[in-house]
């Protein structure tokens, strides 16, 4: 059955004490995975603001706000952190060729040097500011918001209020109450965690401002969901998760995502948070969950593959292969007298990248580092939206197999308490 993405498993089957085998994979797929798929299907339909409802939401209001921002400002400064920032950054970085005249910038880290680098020379008179925090209490976001607000007030006085857009939950949180009191524009945040919010206004508004066709993003996600609902445990999502979970049970706890396109470098950062916060939990007093690692082909063939192949046999790789690039390198004319070492180098760049992906997967398998290849036909808004939902469904299914809650992050809260305690004592 034709699907948006295919998952090639031929490089998963390795030899050695902790090898993945076809027999073990099929048994797991048809028993535990099959049961988990059915449980996830039921749970998704009842979860608060479900991940699966987002692809079917209207984009009319988001497009309207994006048009207003594009028409009014030369720059949009987005103040957000974690998934509330990574998703939008991943979209904008991946979808090349934006025609929007409004430049979208991100402030995510209260690093004084980074703050100065991004805001130095910013034309505040023509800059809009979008502040994103679901809880309205995120320390990093609030600190950066106050600094930027100060700059706007210095340049614009009372007129600064029209430059601030606050995306938060409409409840008694401090950011919402302050923004309402000050007369800033308030935009509602859906009741869903930051790492699952990329297909909501959190990711879509900055993307739309940058010129990304956000309706296509949602269409791709909706179509991927339709495939999954029809195919269940036979879908690529289920096969991918079964391989990851089987590897985990065999001690391969480091799980690497390695796309062979620069345009997905920030997508891998988004994946890393999604995997880590959703799966790294305590279960019955014992820590569980794989460690996600982001890599980039072909660059990391020359920096990390040595470790993956000959280091500890605790790794499984997922390669993302882009079938069709937007641009192709010029075909070189035949040059007589080239040294033998140059002959392969004269190949089209896309061919070199695809051969590198397949060759690296094959070599890794021989070193007991299994690797599946996720093939993406084209990197446009439609396929990127489908890719986001692919990994969101995957992490929810994986969490069901691990028997952990993918939606909470209790391990983060203790750090927040300690930070607040230290700042209060200064």
N, C-alpha and C positions, 0 to 999 in steps of 0.2 A: 504494500500500500504506500503510495507516494505521500511524503510528509515534508514539512518545511525544512527540517534539518535531518540529517542522517548521522548515526553514531556507529562508527566503524570499530568493531571489537577485535579485529584479527591480531592486534599487537598486545592484547591483554593476557594472552595465554603464555605463561612463562614457565621455566623449569626451576626447580629448587624447592627447599623445604617449605617456604611460604608462598608458593606459586598459586596463581589463579588458574582454575581449570574450567573447561566448558561444562563438565558434568556438575560441579559444585555451583556454578553460575545458574544453570538451568533449574536445578533443584531449589535454590534460593528464590529465583524469579517466580516460579510456579507455586511456591508455598508462602513464605513470609512476605515477599514483596506484593504478591497478589492480594493477600489479606490487608496489608498496609494501604494499598491503593484504594481499596473500597472504604476503609476507615477515613482516609484523607478526603475522599470525595464527599462523604457525609459531613465531616467537620467543616470543610471549606464553605459549605452552603449555610452554616449556622454561625460562623465566626463574626464578631462584631461588625466591622466594615471589612468584608472579606477581600482578600487579594484578588479573587476571581471576579469581583463586581467592578473593579476599577476600569478594565478595558471597555466596559459598556456605558461608562458615564459620558454625559454630554461635554463637549469641549467649548461650547458657545461662550460661556462666561470667561473662561481662561483666555480664549482668543480675543475677546473684547478688551480685557485688561492688557494683554500683550500689545494689541494695536495701539491702545492709549499710551503705553510706555514708549513704544517705538516712535510714535508721533511727537512725543513730548521731550524725550531725553536722548542724548548721544551715548550715555553710559548707564548701565544698570549694575549696581554693586549688590551682590547677594551675600548676606551675612548668615551663615549656617554652618553646621559641622556634622560629621558622621554621615549617615545615609541621607540626611536632608540636604547635603551638599554633593556627595559623591555621585549620586544618581544623575543629577542635572549636568554635572561636569562630564560624566561619561557619555551622555547623549551628545552634548555639544562638541566634544572632542572627536566623537566617532563619525558624526554626520558632517562631512566636508562641504564646502561650497555655499555657506550661508550668505544670503544676499541682504540681510538686515544691516541697517546703518547704525543700529544700537549695539555697542560693544558690551558683552556681559562679562563681569569680573567676579571673582569669589574671594571672600575673606572667611577663612575657616579656623585659623589657628592664632591664638593671642601671642604670637611671636612678634616682639616689637620691630625687629628688622623687616619681617614680612609685611607687617602693617604699613610701615613707612614705604616700602617698595611699591605696594599696590596703590596707596592713597596719594603718594607724592605727585603733584602735578595734575591730580584729578580735577576736571572742571565741575566743581560742585554746583554751579548754577544750572548745568544741564545734566546732572547726575541724579537718577532715581535710586532709591535704596530699598531692597527687599529683605526683610528680617524674618527668618524662619525658625520657629521653635514650637513644637507641639505642646510641651509642658509650660512654656513661658518662663522656665527657671534655669535653662542651660547656661552655666557660668560663662563659658567662652563666648557664646552668642551675645549675652547681655553686656559683657565688658566691651566687646567690639562695637556693639550698637551704641553704647554711651559715648564712646570716642568719636564715632562717625556723626552722631547727633550733634555733638559739640561743634564739629567742623561746619555742619550745615547751618547751625544757629549763628555762627560767626559770619558766614558769608551771606545768609539770606534772612536772618532775623525771624520774625513771625511767619514769613513765607515758607520756612523750611518744612512746615507741616505737610504740604502737598507733595513733598519729595519722599515721604516715608510710607512704605507699605508693609504691614505687619501680618504675617501668615501664622496663625496660632489657633489653638482651640478656644472656642467661645465659652469660657467658664470663668471661674474666679481666680485664674492664674495671674501672677503679677504683671506679666508683659501685656496681657489682654486688658487688664484694668488700667494700666498706665497709658497704653495707646488710646483707649477709649476716652480717657480724661483729657489727653493732649490733642485729640482730634485727628489722629493719624488714620489713614485708610486701613481698615481691618478686612482681612481675607480669611475665610474659614479653613482650618486644617482638618482633614478627615481623621477619623478615630482609628489610626493605624500607625505602627511604629515607623521610625525614619527609614530603616533599611528595607521596608516593604513599600515605601511611599513614592517610588520613582515614577509610577504611572498615575499618580495623583497630581494635583496642582503644585505640589512640592517640587517635582521634577519637570512637569509640563510647562509651567509658567516661564521659568528661565529659558527653557528650550524654545518655546514659541517666540519669545522676545528675540532670540538669536536667529530666528528664521526657519526652525525645524518644523516640518509638517506633522504636528502632533497627532492629528487624526489617523495618519498612517501608522504611527507608533502603536496606537490603541488597536487598530485593525489587525496588525501582525500579532499582538498579544491575544486578541480575541480568537483569531484563527488557530493559534497554537493551542489555546485552551480547548477549542472544539475538537481538535485532533485527539488531545489527551483524554477527553471525556468519552470519545468513541472507542479508543484503542486500549485504554487502561494499562494493564501490566505489559502489554506488547509494544507500547509506545517508547520512543527514544529516551524520554525522561526516565521511565521506569528502568530501562536497560542501563542507563548511565548511573542511576542511584544504586542499582543492584551491584554493579561493578565496584563503586566506591565503598559501599558497605561491606561487601565480601572482602575487599582489600583491607579494610579497617579491622575486621575480625581476625585477619591473618597477620596483624601487627604493622600494616602499612598505614601509619597514622598521619603521615605528611602527604597532603593532597595538593598537587600543583596544577594550576591553570596556566597554559602557555599558548596564547594566540600567536599566529604568524601574520600579524598585521599591527603596525604601530597605532592604528586608530582604536584599538581595543585595550590600550595600556591602562586607561582610567577605568574601563569596565572591569579589569581584573582587580583593581583596588576596591571597587564596589562589591565584587564577588567575595573578596577576602573578609570584608566586614560582615556580609550576609552569612557566610559559612561560620565565622568565628562566634558572632553573637548569638546565632540561632542554635548552634550545635554544641558549643563548649559549655557544658552544664555539670552540675552535680546530680547523680542519680543514686538514691539510697546511700548517701554519704560518701560516694566515690566519684571522682572526676572522670568524665567521658568526653568524647568528641575529637574529631580530626583537626589537625593544624593546617589551615589553608595558606598556600604560598603562591604569590604571583610571579610570573616569569614572562619573557618576551622572546619569541623566535624572530629572526635567527640570532639576535644579539647574545642571548644567554646560552647558546650552544658553546660560546667561548668564555663563559664565566661560571655557569652552574651545572652544566651537563656532566662534567667530570665527577662532581659530588653525587649526582643522581645515579650515575651508572656504576661507580666503584666505591661509593661510600656505603653507609648503612642501608640495608635492604628494607627500608621502612617507608617507601615512597610509591605513589601511583600518580601518573600524569594524565592530564586531559589536554590534548592539543586542539586548538581551533584552527581549522583550515578554511581560508577564504577562497571559494572556487573561482570567482570573477572579481578582479580588481577594477576600480573605476578608470584607472589610467594604466596604460601598458608602456613599457620602455620601447624606444625605437629599435627596430631590427637592425643589427649591425651588418654592414656589408662584409663579405668574405675577405678576410685579410690574410694574405699569403705569408708564410714564414713565422707564424706565431709559435712560441714555445708550447710544448704539450700541456704545461700547467695552465696556459691561458685559454685553451680550447673550450672547457666547460664554462669559463668566466664570460665567454662571448654569448652565452645563452640568454634569452629574454629573462628579465628580472622575476616575473611572475613564475616562470618555470623553475628558477633557482629556489624561490621561496617554497613552492609546493614540494619540490624534491627534498629540500631541507627538512620540511615537516615530516614527510613520510620516512625519510632516511633516519632521522633522529628517533622516531617512534620505533622503527625496526631495531635500531642499535640498542635502545633502552630495554626493549623486551629481552634481548639476549643477555642483558646484565641483571635480570630479575627485577627490573623496574617497569611494570606494565603500563601501557598507555593506550587510551581510546582516543579516536579522532572524531571531533564534532565538526561536520562540514556545513559551512554557511554559504549559500549560493551567492549572496550579494550583501554588501553592508550599506543598506539604505534604512530609512526610518521604519519601514514595514518589518524588515528582518531583525532590526535592533529591538523593536518592541517585542517580537516573538522571543528573542534571546533573553531579554529580562525575565519574561514570564517562565521560560524554560527553567532558569536557575531558581526562581522563586518556588515553583512547583517542586523542583528537585529537593530544595532544602527542607521543605515542609514534609515531603515523603521520607527523606533521610531521618528527620527528627522523629517521625513515627516509628521507624525501624529501631532507632536508639532509645525510644521511649522517653523523650525529653520534650519540653515545651519550647517550640521555636520562636515564640513571640515575646518572651520576657528576657531580661538581662540582669538578674540579681547580682551577678559578680561585678557589675559596673557601679552599683549603688554605694557599696562600701567605700570605694575610692572617692566618690563624690562627697561623702560624709567627712572623710579625712581631710580633703582639700578645703572644705568649708571650715573645718575646725582650725586648720593652720592659718587660713586667712583671717579668721576672727581673732586670733591671738596676736596678730601683728599690730 
